[in-house]
Amino acid sequence: MPPLALPEEVEASQPPACVMVFNANDPSGAGGLAGDVTAIASVGAHALPIITGAYARDTAEVFDHFPFDEEAVAEQARAILEDVPVQVIKVGFVGSPENLSAIAEMATDYADIPLVAYMPDLSWWTEVQIDLYLDAFRELLLPQATVLVGNHSTLWRWLLPDWGSDRSPSARDIAKAAHEHGVAYTLVTGIPLPDQFIDNVLATPQAVLGSEKFERFEAVFAGAGDTLSAALAALLASGCDLVEAFTEAVSYLDRCLDAGFRPGMGHILPDRMFWAQPDAEDESDTTSDTSIPNFGLPPHDTQH
């Protein structure tokens, strides 16, 4: 059968930028691949998801994680890299030092592709597993990373464990520590400020490139870091310069959190598709319109 012919306008249109994402499956939808794919699509890019394992978790906490074998991770990535041009790579939680090694090796072979590395909070894991993972991330992946993204307290504990000053480390202090391992730019989130504000800062060891201050939400969220780092990667892939991508990604996250929802009994999740929700006026119009017929679905009659 001959291939289906596409309309000329479809063939001539510019395809969306592609972002390869390495992350674990998160059944709660709070973060992981679900968060990556939704955020990337929401800001106009196309996700190429590489599953590295799976969480056992609900919306309140992580109970366990089951990593994929590193060969399975590498085979997924290399198969698509030989087929699709990738503009940016985003690495989230990949579950094991072996997987980090496989991703770092692949990134070395595609060194011209920018890499956004996100370090989540790993406090749910055992201390031994955390240390092994952080050491491998520091030695193997940070030298490949273009931008490192992480919460202020997480990056502080990891990169500056012997910090001895009475003051908290600044974003530039953390960027200096990351730069020692090869990272050019560091995005530090959740820096505490007076009067219930937090700061999000893009920095190098030499300068602060961007700063976005927001009022702290009186709620506990899950998945904010994956959302921000995925949006940043997608905006970079779509052609934004780094400072513009940072500003847009932080603004996007703020709106996702503002529209956040609680699907279960745990934390609030970002609504990454907030723009697709109907307005209150639209909802009232829909509910008051009695002219729309009710197409009820028949019950399942298949017996198993």
Secondary structure, 3 states (H helix, E strand, C coil): CCCCCCCHHHHHCCCCCEEEEEEEECCCCCCHHHHHHHHHHHCCCEEEEEEEEEEEECCCCEEEEEECCHHHHHHHHHHHHCCCCCCEEEECCCCCHHHHHHHHHHHHHCCCCCEEEEECCCCCCCHHHHHHHHHHHHHHHHHHCCEEEEEHHHHHHHHCCCCCCCCCCCHHHHHHHHHCCCCCEEEEEEEEECCCEEEEEEECCCCEEEEEEEECCCCCECCHHHHHHHHHHHHHHCCCCHHHHHHHHHHHHHHHHHCCECCCCCCEECCCCHHHCCCHHHHHHHHHCCCCCCCCCCCCCCCC
